[in-house]
Structures are given as structure tokens and as C-alpha cells.
Amino acid sequence: MRKVLLITGGSDGIGASTAYLASKQDFIVCINYLQNHDSANKIVNDINSQGGQAFAFQADVSNEG
């Protein structure tokens, strides 16, 4: 069974780097973003095109509702 990693703030910076590294370690990567839809989708597309598995989810993790 593959492991799943949820990365909050994964659409740029350290989060994006973590997403790429995790995908190379065979994690299924879930990228959470608040506003940067284009960047999150680029990372997802990059990972998926390299044989990994990634998804992007827009949510404000600072707001429980």
C-alpha cells in the first residue's frame, strides 16, 4: 500500500519542493493551496507526467469551517 502525503501550502517554495521529493519516494501527493491554483496544478501535472500520482485541493486550513 502506497503512503499518502498531504502538503499544506504546497503550491510553492518549501511545500512544492517537498511535493516533488515525496513523489520520487513513491508517495501519493496531495497539494493543498489557498489561492495559487495555477502553480498547484503545474506541480500536479509535473508529478503525474513523471509517473507519480498527485492531486490538488483548494482549502483554507486556517478555517475549520
C-alpha positions as CSV (number, residue, x, y, z in Angstrom):
1,M,0.0,0.0,0.0
2,R,1.4,3.4,-1.0
3,K,1.6,6.2,1.5
4,V,-0.2,9.5,1.0
5,L,1.3,12.8,2.0
6,L,-0.9,16.0,2.4
7,I,1.2,19.1,2.0
8,T,-0.4,22.4,3.2
9,G,0.9,25.4,1.3
10,G,2.2,23.0,-1.4
11,S,1.9,25.3,-4.4
12,D,5.3,27.0,-4.0
13,G,8.5,27.2,-2.0
14,I,9.3,24.5,0.5
15,G,5.9,22.9,0.0
16,A,6.5,22.5,-3.7
17,S,10.0,21.1,-3.2
18,T,8.6,18.6,-0.6
19,A,5.9,17.5,-3.1
20,Y,8.5,16.7,-5.8
21,L,10.8,14.9,-3.4
22,A,7.9,12.9,-1.9
23,S,6.7,11.8,-5.3
24,K,10.2,10.5,-6.1
25,Q,9.9,8.4,-2.9
26,D,6.6,6.8,-4.2
27,F,4.2,8.9,-2.1
28,I,0.8,9.9,-3.4
29,V,1.0,13.6,-3.1
30,C,-2.0,15.8,-2.1
31,I,-1.2,19.5,-2.5
32,N,-3.3,21.9,-0.5
33,Y,-3.4,25.5,-1.7
34,L,-5.5,28.6,-0.9
35,Q,-5.1,30.9,-3.9
36,N,-2.4,29.8,-6.3
37,H,-4.4,27.4,-8.4
38,D,-2.1,27.6,-11.5
39,S,1.0,26.8,-9.6
40,A,-0.6,23.9,-7.7
41,N,-1.9,22.4,-11.0
42,K,1.5,22.8,-12.6
43,I,3.1,20.8,-9.8
44,V,0.4,18.1,-10.0
45,N,0.8,17.9,-13.8
46,D,4.6,17.7,-13.5
47,I,4.4,14.9,-10.9
48,N,1.8,12.9,-12.9
49,S,3.7,13.3,-16.2
50,Q,6.8,11.8,-14.5
51,G,4.8,8.7,-13.4
52,G,3.9,9.9,-9.9
53,Q,0.4,10.4,-8.6
54,A,-0.6,13.9,-7.3
55,F,-3.8,15.9,-6.7
56,A,-4.5,19.5,-5.7
57,F,-7.2,20.6,-3.3
58,Q,-8.1,24.2,-2.6
59,A,-8.9,24.9,1.1
60,D,-8.2,27.4,3.8
61,V,-6.7,25.1,6.6
62,S,-6.7,28.0,9.0
63,N,-10.6,28.0,8.9
64,E,-12.1,24.8,10.4
65,G,-15.4,25.5,8.6
